C-alpha cells in the first residue's frame, strides 16, 4: 500500500485514534519519566498542609496524610503501566493458545470453546469485573473472620497450655 493510501485510511478513521495514541503516549511518558520529574517523594508527608487544594508547592494538592498527589500519580503510573502490560501479555498468550487449540483440533472442541467465548462476550466487561471483585472480597472477609475473634483466644490458651507442660 502506498503512503498516500495509508494516510487516506488514517484520515477516514477520524480524530479518535490520534487522540488515543497521544493519551497513551503521555501516560507512558509519565510512567517512564515520572520519578525524575516528581516534585517530592510520594510518601513524604507535609503535616502542616493536610487535604490542601492545589497550590504552588503542591500542584494537585495533598491527601489526608499530607502527601503530594502529583507525586503519587507520577510514581503510581509506573506500577499501573506494569500491571497493564502484564495483563495484556497474559491475555495475549492465553488467547493465542486457546485459538490455536480450537483451530488445530476443530470439531466439537472448537464449538465448545466458541460457546464459552460467546458466554464471556455476552456479559458486559465491567459487570463481570465487579462480580469477580465482590467474590474475592467476600472470600477474604470470610477468611479473616474465621481466623479472628474467639478462635484467637482458644489458640492462645493452647499455646500457653503447651508452654506450661
Secondary structure, 3 states (H helix, E strand, C coil): CCHHHHHHHHHHHCCHHHHHHHHHHHHHHHHHHHHHHCCCCCCCECCCCCCCCCCCCCCCCECCCCEEHHHHHHHHHHHHHHHHHHHHHHHHHHHHHHHHHHHHHCHHHHHHHHHHHHHHHHCCHHHHHHHHHHHHHHHHHHHHHHCCCHHHHHHHHHHHHHHHC
